[in-house]
Amino acid sequence: MIRVNLDVVLSERKMTSKELAQQISITPANLSILKTGKARGIRFETLDKICRVLNCQPGDILEYREG
């Protein structure tokens, strides 16, 4: 099971979802789908933008858990 820890990273960076969505040019609705783990996939381009803006690694956002 892949868990999305985007809320944690956003909180650590004191950034709102709306701010991130604006900076990476996606809709707040699509970002919400990603944050809740309901997305079926993520483009590397989008992951790259998220990591660049949040100054983090993909592993900070995505986590594998057995389950």
N, C-alpha and C positions, 0 to 999 in steps of 0.2 A: 504494500500500500504506500503510495506517495502522499506525503503530507506537505501542505504549503504553509510556510511560516512567514508569509509576507507581512502580516499584521505585526508580528514581533519586530521585524526589521524596520518597518515604518515607525513604530513606536520608539524604537531606539534612536532613530534619526529625527524624531519629532516632526514628522511629515504626515500630512493627511493623504488619504487615497485620492482625493480630488486633485491635489497638487501633483502627485505622481502621475496620474492619468494625463494631466495637461502636459507635463514635461516629456512623456514618452509617446504622446499623440495617439492614445487609445481612449475609447469612451469609458466613463466611470462604470457603466454597466458591465462591459467586458472585463474590466479590472476586478469588479466584484465577483464575477464568475470564477476568475482565477483564484482570488483570495479564499473563496469558500471551498475550493477543491472540486468544483463541479465542472471545470474545464476538462475536455478530453485530451488536450495537448496544448503546447505553447511553442510558438515559433522561436527559433534561436535568436532571430533579430529582436523580438520583444524581450526575451530574457537578457540579451546583451544590453538593451536600453535600460532595463530595470537595474541591472548590476552597475551600469555606468552612473546612473543618477543616484543610487543608494550607496555607491562605493562599497560593494560587497561581492561575494562569490556566489555562483549558482547554488552551492551547497548550503549557504546561509538561508536560502529561500525554500529550497526543495529538500525534503528528508525522506528516506526510505524507512518504513517500519513494517515488520511482519505483522500480518493480521488478517 
